[in-house]
Amino acid sequence: MSRKIAFQGELGAFSHATAVALFPDDQPVPCVTFEQTIGAVQSGDADYAVVPVENSLYGRITDIHHILPESGLYIIGEHYLPVRMNLLGVPGATLSDIEAVQSLSVALGQCRKFIAKHKLRTINSVDTAGSAREVAEKGDRTIAAIASRFAAETYGLDVIAENIEDAAHNTTRFLIMAREPITPKPNGTRIKTTFVFRVRNVPAALYKAMGGFATNSVNMTKLESYMVGGSFTATQFYADIEGHPDDHNVKLALEELGFFSDHFKLLGIYPVADSAP
């Protein structure tokens, strides 16, 4: 029996392409919002969710960082997708015809230089593939979409300009979420551990909390802060480290973190993706 893989966006979206790359024999389940994507796994309507968390050009996907810690789901893997943005128009349209471009705000943000060079008006949409579908439905030669070649093939559009992203390193990192953790053993392979924490309200708490990772030679590859519950004084930190919690040096670092934090939640222990930069 094939599993169901939830992703945010319509068929043809970059998240759909990632779901197919990771689970080629399973059934993709498109969802309108990130909340619905996570909710599909929470309710059992999907087995896994594939969600983007950051892009090398645009930065972090803010909505996901707020949703994941409270989702009750676990990170069981990651995937890096090289993103190639394309300008898609109705059949026969040329670049000189295009006056406006429609896409997800993240995608528009990744193509600022191209948009500015050609003085295109931008139209924010829910996702890239949905923009391609709407452009195909409207049949307006003056409006194009920014999306993948996959979307062009799905909705019968022409690729007017390819690889229009601002930088060739444009890459999106995705996480695979599940209801139950799948924890690899500390067997010498590269492992990443993700968690959230809040420091105690004492002087230099964050500095002291981070000291344990430095003194125990634990590499912290990501540290993000964001407001909790709308309070300017409550800050939660989202962190990725290299290593397994059972590794001796990681265990010592996390113990020291515990002295200076009043909240800690493990989100996942999973293998580092082969294509990780």
Secondary structure by P-SEA (a helix, b strand, c coil): cbbbbbbccccccaaaaaaaaacccbbbbbbccaaaaaaaaaaccccbbbbbccccccccaaaaaaccccccccccbbbbbbbbbbbcccccccccccccccccaaaaaacaaaaaaabbbbbbcccaaaaaaaaaaaccccbbbbccaaaaaacccccccccccccccbbbbbbbbccccccccccccbbbbbbccccccccaaaaaaaaaaaaacccccbbbbbbccccccbbbbbbccccccccaaaaaaaaaaaacccbbbbccccccccccc
